[in-house]
Amino acid sequence: MPYGLKIALRYLTAGKAQTGLLIAGVAVGVFVFVFISALIGGLGLFLVQRTVGDIAHVSVEAPDREAGLLLPGGEGRILLAEQRAATRREQLRTAAAFLPLIEALPGVRAVSPQIVGNGFLVRGQQRAPVGVTGVEADKVSAIADIGGHLVAGSAALTNTTVLIGSTLARDIGVEVGQVVGLLSDRDIERPLLVGGIFELGLEALDSRAAFVSLAAARTLFELPQGISRIEIKLDDLDAADAYAARIAADTGLAATPWTAGNAQLLSGLRAQENSSNLIKAFALISIVIGVASALLLSTYRRRSEIGIMRAMGASRSFVVAVFVIQGALIGILGGLAGAGLGYLLLAPFPPPDLATAGDLPIDVRQGAYGLAIGLTALGAILASILPARAAARVDPVTVITQ
């Protein structure tokens, strides 16, 4: 095999220009592979972060009670509606027993007990519907990064302050330091001071969200005990389904992963991944065709040399090995060059979680460099088999006498 490697290297270096162009072509194909992997992977991460970055990865609520099954007909439906209304007021009475269990799970980054409800934000004659979330003062930014997206004021939350979105603040014409009325769906109104205005970039939150302290929410929604839900942030959001299933099994509560409400996003990400795989497959096919064509041409040009080797006792397997080694060398060198070029050109791009509007959300960490080099080397070896077999079938007597 060392002698076969020596001959393969001699064949490659004999036509340096042709070999250089061939390796360059392979490198370009590998660069396309790396670029597409980094771009599609980064775009997927960018979309998920923008969509899921400021929402809970898992939400835990009290399970529905099918009270309507107890009574027939319309009475059952009435009882069911009344029971669900009561459940919404008194959800998770025993949350304190489950919180330590959830917080102790490995991979759980933050846990936020909350009281939620609907109401109106009132400023003079202006009135806007809001979704009210009562949170613990030290967990204001546990799920949505309120503190990191403030445009005015402070994220410090007290029993007399409220945090609202920037769109909501513009709609009712209010600024930090002004007093607004918060009217809950229980017809209870409290005057609150606007302590901070945030802008998360999610219209549903910026235009309709109001955060108050847990104590203020208890008063507004007449909920002296218990909470409405527990929101959970994970280190790995892709593990949300597994965590939701585990929490539901351990606690008997209804645990919903973020994927349950984002089916369209997940479908779009799968479509992007399929498109990426298709483009990368075409890049590999072009590499295989290029290597096979070059080695077939080399076989034709070196028929006399192959014939002499065969006449001197070289076996067919030896001739096959020479051309397979050429293909492997071309694939490895081209793969290394393309992967290295891809890393050098993509490294200056900021990671997707730091990308701003208009930037290419390229994630250099998802370039799949090892996979690109491995598949390229394998493809080049497969591409060399046909030329190698053609070279091995050369008849030494016919070639030498020509």
C-alpha angles and dihedrals in degrees: 000000000000088000090049089051090052092053092046091053090048091053091049095047093045090073102033095166093051093044091048092052091047093051090045090053091051090047091053091052091049091048090054089050092051094043094051091047092051094043098047092040091048093046091052091049091046093052093046093048092049091047103036102022094092101033132075118274090210128017120199120202139160112279119252116262113220093217090152089076091067096068130037127240124347094348090063092052091049091050090047092052092047092048093050091049089052090047091055089054096045105029120155099006089171096046091126089068093054101041097076090048093052095042090052094058112110112246095031108127101181140359122201123187109207145183113212135187145136132264147130132277108219128199114167106300092345118099128175130180114243140183106231121211121188113203138169111270094240093049101054091118098032093106108011113033095237094158092053094050102046117137094181140005128006136304091225107121126205135170090267101045136077132199117215138179124262095243091051091049091053093046094058096030099240132145137193112290096029124115122242133178120240112203115191127207086256089067091249116135129194129183110233134182117237100240099174144001120214136190114203096168091242110113093206090061101032093053103035112020126105122176121203134167120278090246092053091049091052089057095044095050099032093240107141093169137030129013137256100239147337118238119203132200118202133202089229113037090190088069093060094108093053093046092048091052092048094048092047090051094047098044106025089232128126107264116187122191121216089247091069091070099036104059093135092053092050091047090052091049091051090050090051091050091050091050090049092051091049093052092046091050091054089050091054092046090054089051092051093048092048095049093045092049093049093048092046089054090048090051091053093048094048099045092117093050091048089050092053091050090050091048090052090057104271110152125229090248089056092053090047090050092052093056094040089053089052091053092047092050092049091049095047095045093044091045093051092047094048095044092047092048090048093052093047093050097042099041095080092060113099117245115266094253089060097040118117130211110296096022122119104250094222117164108201088192091067096054092115090220097166092047091049093051093044095048091045093052091047091047092049091050091050090046090054095054095078094050089043092055090047090052092048091055092058110124107226094205094052094045096046095047093051 
